[in-house]
Amino acid sequence: MPLRALSSVDAAWLLAQVGIIFKRHGKEDIFEGFHNGRVRVVIVPRNKRSIPPGTFSSILRQAGMTKQEAEEIWTRRK
């Protein structure tokens, strides 16, 4: 099942599942953590109800995640 358009809160939850946690906020929220052997810094737009697909792809790329990995984590949520 492909990911639907996620909100900023959903993206933050997804990042937290792989150990990338909230660091600070300004115009965008900054997340930081260690994933796939590297320290990752991920920038997520604030207060978005729907993140555009290109922006979401950029978030995954910054986090070092594949879309398939993100889909697996998303489908296991409760």
Steps between C-alpha positions, in 0.01 A plus 500: 500500500661828396537781749231764484588866527640530852484797733796653684395312815489170308847565355633575851352174630656304212843653566473425873445131421850475352669708771499843336359732762396864524793736559370856457248707311487822312334547164546125455545224756849349519537133589828324572602144569714203405356275227662253258850569629492879470386803696198640317362853506149521357301816433119471514263788418294614799122474535428342163186290473626343181867486399544499118644176355828663394556648844421165661753330271759756613421426866553127438824565312634719783406228751667226295175307469346333199136549416446127554652520850277798583191314374582197717540717811180693421290184455618360839379804696211468742 
